[in-house]
Amino acid sequence: MDNRVSDSYRMFLQTFTMIIATLCLIIVTFYWFILALLPLACLFMWAAKFYRATGTPLATSVSSLPLSLSHTLFF
C-alpha cells in the first residue's frame, strides 16, 4: 500500500505541475487570457462555496433515509 501512495502522490504532483505550467505558458503567450480566467475562477469559487453549503444538509438527510425506510418496511 505504501508503494501505491507514493506513486499516486507523484502522479498528482506531476499532473498539477503540468496544469500550472500550461496555464502560465498560455498567459505569457496570450496575456488577454487572464481576463477570461479571473471571472471563471471567481465563478468556480462561488460554485464550490455553494456546493459545500448545500451538500452537508443533503448528505445528512440521505444518510438517515435508509434507516427510516428499513424501520418503515420491517416494523
Secondary structure, DSSP 8 states (H G I E B T S, - for coil): -HHHHHHHHHHHHHHHHHHHHHHHHHHHH-TTHHHHHHHHHHHHHHHHHHHHHHHHHHHHHHHHHHHHHHHHHH-
